[in-house]
Amino acid sequence: MLTEQIKKNIQKGDYITLSKMLAITPENARMKIRRENEEALIAIKLIVKYREKLINKFKANKEKCIRIK
């Protein structure tokens, strides 16, 4: 994913997750992304990628997940 594609897919909660990964505040996490900090971009790319995979996996296996309850 290119930087602009990553930025388009970032959701509000992603900054909170990023801040926990980098041990900084969500505001600082947002600024690191805006300044295109390499470490922050790598981490946010992983967050976006795996969030989307998790959502798709859940949707695909919704019936199995409901039965687990």
C-alpha positions in Angstrom: 0.0 0.0 0.0 1.2 3.5 -0.8 1.3 6.2 1.8 -1.8 7.9 0.4 -3.7 4.7 0.2 -2.9 3.9 3.9 -4.0 7.4 4.9 -7.3 7.0 3.2 -8.0 3.7 5.1 -7.1 4.9 8.6 -10.0 5.0 11.0 -10.2 6.8 14.3 -9.4 3.8 16.5 -6.3 3.1 14.4 -4.5 6.1 16.0 -5.3 4.7 19.5 -3.8 1.3 18.5 -0.8 3.0 17.0 -0.3 5.1 20.1 -0.2 1.9 22.2 2.2 0.3 19.9 4.6 3.3 19.9 4.0 4.2 23.6 2.9 7.7 22.7 -0.4 9.7 22.8 -3.0 9.3 20.0 -2.3 13.0 19.1 1.4 12.3 18.7 0.6 9.2 16.7 -1.5 11.3 14.4 1.3 13.8 14.0 3.9 11.1 13.2 1.6 9.8 10.4 1.1 13.4 9.1 4.9 13.9 9.1 5.3 10.4 7.4 7.5 9.0 10.2 8.8 5.6 8.9 8.2 3.6 12.1 4.7 5.0 12.4 3.9 4.3 8.7 5.0 0.7 9.0 2.9 0.2 12.1 -0.2 1.8 10.7 0.1 -0.2 7.6 0.0 -3.4 9.7 -2.9 -2.1 11.7 -5.0 -1.3 8.6 -4.0 -4.5 6.8 -4.9 -6.8 9.8 -8.0 -4.9 10.8 -9.4 -5.4 7.3 -8.4 -9.1 7.3 -10.0 -9.6 10.7 -13.3 -8.0 9.6 -13.4 -10.1 6.4 -12.5 -13.3 8.2 -15.3 -12.7 10.7 -17.8 -11.9 8.0 -16.9 -15.0 6.1 -17.2 -17.2 9.2 -20.1 -15.4 10.8 -22.2 -18.6 11.2 -19.4 -20.4 13.0 -18.8 -17.5 15.3 -22.4 -17.3 16.3 -22.5 -21.0 17.1 -19.5 -20.7 19.5 -21.6 -18.6 22.0 
